[in-house]
Amino acid sequence: MATHVRIRLARWADIDPVASLAADALHHTPLGQWLVPDATHRRQILADVLLIWVEHAMFFGDIHLTDDLTAAAVAFHRYRAIPPPANYRTRLTDAAGAHTTRFDLLDTLLTSGQPTEPHYHLALLVVRPDTQRAGRATAMLTHHRNRLDHIGLPSWATVPTDSQHRFARHGYTLRPTVTLPDGPTLHPMRRNAHPTSGATPINPGRLLDHRWQDFHV
């Protein structure tokens, strides 16, 4: 286990490294293989698509990462509906090419069961493959949990089968599973709000501000 992990809020200069880290983490997973069966181009396609969402999280969410860039959490503040990324259809098609329909299907299946009330959407929690089992994911989830408890918001995440128990230890409970056609099963999970005496009230009518650092996988 890692004895000390320093976690910080991402800066704009971090978006490419975070997208690259996420692509490395997803490349050999069942989900990555389902999204892009073409192993030769998989990592680059994943990085290009993920960059769209990492960039979007800088405006409508937050990104936290370890100082050594071995783990990152990408999340969205869904206090109210947020717009899609700018020029999303064109950018996704350019990035994913022949695999665009698989990314579209994944998005449709995952968003269909998502909460409609204000919540924190932990979209990605990724760890560099050569540093797994060193406590990074646990450290990121603990950091995430402490911030959620400070403001009293529910959280939502969709995780692969091998991450269910880790999220359950941090208060997440299972919701109906999502099985991709001829692909892996994913597990939506919800963590209910646990407000504390110091919880910060949320104004859902206010435009999201990615610079708010008291908040924030």
C-alpha positions as CSV (number, residue, x, y, z in Angstrom):
1,M,0.0,0.0,0.0
2,A,1.1,3.5,-0.7
3,T,2.3,5.3,2.5
4,H,1.6,8.8,1.3
5,V,-0.1,10.1,-1.8
6,R,-0.4,13.8,-2.4
7,I,-3.6,14.7,-4.4
8,R,-4.1,18.0,-6.0
9,L,-6.6,19.8,-8.3
10,A,-5.8,19.6,-12.0
11,R,-4.7,22.6,-14.0
12,W,-5.3,23.2,-17.6
13,A,-1.9,21.9,-18.5
14,D,-2.8,18.6,-17.0
15,I,-5.6,17.7,-19.5
16,D,-3.4,15.9,-22.0
17,P,-1.5,13.9,-19.3
18,V,-4.8,12.9,-17.7
19,A,-6.4,11.8,-21.0
20,S,-3.2,9.8,-21.7
21,L,-3.3,8.2,-18.2
22,A,-6.9,7.3,-18.7
23,A,-6.2,5.7,-22.1
24,D,-3.4,3.7,-20.6
25,A,-5.6,2.5,-17.8
26,L,-8.5,1.5,-20.2
27,H,-6.5,0.1,-23.0
28,H,-6.4,-3.6,-21.9
29,T,-9.7,-3.6,-20.0
30,P,-12.8,-5.4,-21.4
31,L,-14.5,-2.0,-21.8
32,G,-11.5,-0.6,-23.8
33,Q,-11.5,-3.6,-26.0
34,W,-15.2,-3.4,-26.6
35,L,-15.1,0.3,-27.4
36,V,-12.2,-0.1,-29.9
37,P,-11.6,-3.7,-31.0
38,D,-8.8,-2.6,-33.2
39,A,-5.8,-3.1,-30.8
40,T,-3.4,-1.2,-33.1
41,H,-5.3,2.1,-32.9
42,R,-7.1,1.5,-29.6
43,R,-4.9,3.6,-27.3
44,Q,-4.8,6.6,-29.5
45,I,-8.6,6.6,-30.1
46,L,-9.3,6.2,-26.4
47,A,-6.9,9.1,-25.6
48,D,-8.5,11.4,-28.3
49,V,-12.1,10.6,-27.1
50,L,-11.2,10.9,-23.4
51,L,-9.5,14.3,-24.0
52,I,-12.9,15.7,-25.0
53,W,-14.4,14.7,-21.7
54,V,-11.4,15.6,-19.6
55,E,-11.4,19.1,-21.1
56,H,-15.2,19.3,-20.5
57,A,-14.7,18.4,-16.8
58,M,-12.5,21.4,-16.4
59,F,-15.5,23.6,-17.1
60,F,-18.3,21.6,-15.6
61,G,-16.7,19.5,-12.9
62,D,-13.3,18.9,-11.4
63,I,-10.3,16.7,-11.9
64,H,-8.0,15.6,-9.1
65,L,-4.8,13.7,-9.6
66,T,-1.8,12.5,-7.7
67,D,1.3,14.6,-7.9
68,D,3.2,11.8,-9.7
69,L,0.4,11.5,-12.4
70,T,-0.2,7.9,-11.6
71,A,-3.9,8.2,-10.6
72,A,-6.7,10.6,-11.5
73,A,-10.4,11.2,-10.9
74,V,-12.6,13.0,-13.5
75,A,-16.0,14.2,-12.3
76,F,-18.9,16.4,-13.2
77,H,-21.0,18.7,-11.0
78,R,-24.5,17.7,-12.1
79,Y,-26.3,20.2,-9.9
80,R,-28.5,20.8,-12.9
81,A,-28.3,19.7,-16.6
82,I,-25.0,20.5,-18.2
83,P,-24.4,20.9,-22.0
84,P,-22.5,18.5,-24.1
85,P,-18.9,19.3,-24.9
86,A,-18.5,22.0,-27.6
87,N,-18.8,20.6,-31.1
88,Y,-19.1,17.2,-29.6
89,R,-20.6,15.3,-32.6
90,T,-17.8,16.5,-34.9
91,R,-15.1,15.9,-32.3
92,L,-16.3,12.5,-31.4
93,T,-16.5,11.4,-35.0
94,D,-13.1,12.7,-35.8
95,A,-11.6,11.0,-32.7
96,A,-13.5,7.6,-32.8
97,G,-14.1,7.2,-36.6
98,A,-15.7,3.8,-37.3
99,H,-16.0,3.2,-33.6
100,T,-18.3,6.2,-32.9
101,T,-21.4,4.1,-32.6
102,R,-20.0,2.2,-29.7
103,F,-19.2,5.3,-27.8
104,D,-22.7,6.6,-28.5
105,L,-24.3,3.4,-27.3
106,L,-22.2,3.4,-24.1
107,D,-23.3,7.0,-23.4
108,T,-26.9,6.2,-24.0
109,L,-26.9,3.1,-21.8
110,L,-25.1,4.8,-18.9
111,T,-27.1,8.0,-18.9
112,S,-30.5,6.3,-19.0
113,G,-30.3,5.3,-15.4
114,Q,-28.5,8.2,-14.0
115,P,-30.0,10.3,-11.1
116,T,-32.0,13.4,-12.0
117,E,-31.5,15.2,-8.7
118,P,-28.4,17.3,-8.1
119,H,-25.4,14.9,-7.6
120,Y,-21.7,14.5,-8.1
121,H,-20.9,12.2,-11.1
122,L,-17.6,10.4,-10.7
123,A,-17.1,9.6,-14.3
124,L,-13.5,8.2,-14.2
125,L,-11.2,6.8,-11.6
126,V,-8.1,5.6,-13.3
127,V,-4.7,4.3,-12.1
128,R,-1.6,3.8,-14.2
129,P,-1.4,0.0,-14.8
130,D,2.2,-0.4,-13.4
131,T,1.2,1.3,-10.1
132,Q,-2.0,-0.7,-9.4
133,R,-2.3,-2.3,-6.0
134,A,-0.3,0.4,-4.4
135,G,-3.2,2.2,-2.7
136,R,-3.8,5.0,-5.3
137,A,-7.4,4.1,-6.0
138,T,-8.2,3.8,-2.3
139,A,-6.5,7.2,-1.6
140,M,-8.5,8.9,-4.4
141,L,-11.8,7.4,-3.2
142,T,-11.1,8.5,0.4
143,H,-10.3,12.0,-0.8
144,H,-13.5,12.0,-2.9
145,R,-15.6,10.7,0.1
146,N,-14.3,13.4,2.4
147,R,-15.2,16.2,0.1
148,L,-18.6,14.8,-0.6
149,D,-19.3,14.6,3.1
150,H,-18.3,18.2,3.5
151,I,-21.1,19.4,1.1
152,G,-23.7,16.6,1.6
153,L,-24.2,15.5,-2.0
154,P,-25.0,12.0,-3.4
155,S,-22.5,10.6,-5.8
156,W,-22.9,8.3,-8.9
157,A,-20.3,6.1,-10.6
158,T,-20.3,3.3,-13.0
159,V,-17.6,0.7,-12.4
160,P,-16.2,-2.6,-13.8
161,T,-16.9,-5.8,-12.0
162,D,-13.5,-5.9,-10.3
163,S,-14.0,-2.4,-8.7
164,Q,-17.4,-3.1,-7.1
165,H,-16.1,-4.1,-3.7
166,R,-13.7,-1.1,-3.4
167,F,-16.5,1.3,-4.1
168,A,-18.8,-0.6,-1.7
169,R,-16.2,0.0,1.1
170,H,-16.6,3.7,0.5
171,G,-20.4,3.7,0.9
172,Y,-21.6,3.0,-2.7
173,T,-24.5,0.6,-3.3
174,L,-25.3,-1.3,-6.5
175,R,-28.0,-0.3,-9.0
176,P,-29.2,-2.3,-12.0
177,T,-26.3,-3.5,-14.1
178,V,-25.6,-2.5,-17.7
179,T,-24.4,-5.2,-20.1
180,L,-23.0,-4.0,-23.4
181,P,-23.9,-6.1,-26.5
182,D,-21.3,-8.9,-26.8
183,G,-19.4,-6.9,-24.2
184,P,-18.6,-6.5,-20.5
185,T,-21.1,-5.8,-17.7
186,L,-20.8,-2.5,-15.9
187,H,-22.1,-1.6,-12.5
188,P,-23.8,1.7,-11.7
189,M,-23.4,2.5,-8.0
190,R,-24.8,5.3,-5.9
191,R,-23.5,6.8,-2.6
192,N,-26.2,8.7,-0.7
193,A,-25.4,12.0,0.9
194,H,-24.0,12.0,4.4
195,P,-24.2,15.6,5.4
196,T,-22.1,16.8,8.4
197,S,-22.5,19.8,10.6
198,G,-20.1,21.7,8.3
199,A,-21.9,20.8,5.1
200,T,-21.9,23.6,2.5
201,P,-25.3,24.3,0.9
202,I,-25.6,23.9,-2.8
203,N,-27.4,26.4,-5.1
204,P,-28.6,24.3,-8.1
205,G,-29.6,27.4,-9.9
206,R,-26.0,28.8,-10.0
207,L,-23.8,28.1,-13.1
208,L,-21.2,25.5,-12.3
209,D,-17.7,26.9,-11.5
210,H,-14.8,24.5,-12.1
211,R,-12.6,26.8,-10.0
212,W,-14.5,25.9,-6.8
213,Q,-11.8,23.9,-5.0
214,D,-13.6,22.9,-1.8
215,F,-15.4,20.3,-3.8
216,H,-13.9,17.3,-5.1
217,V,-12.2,9.9,-7.8
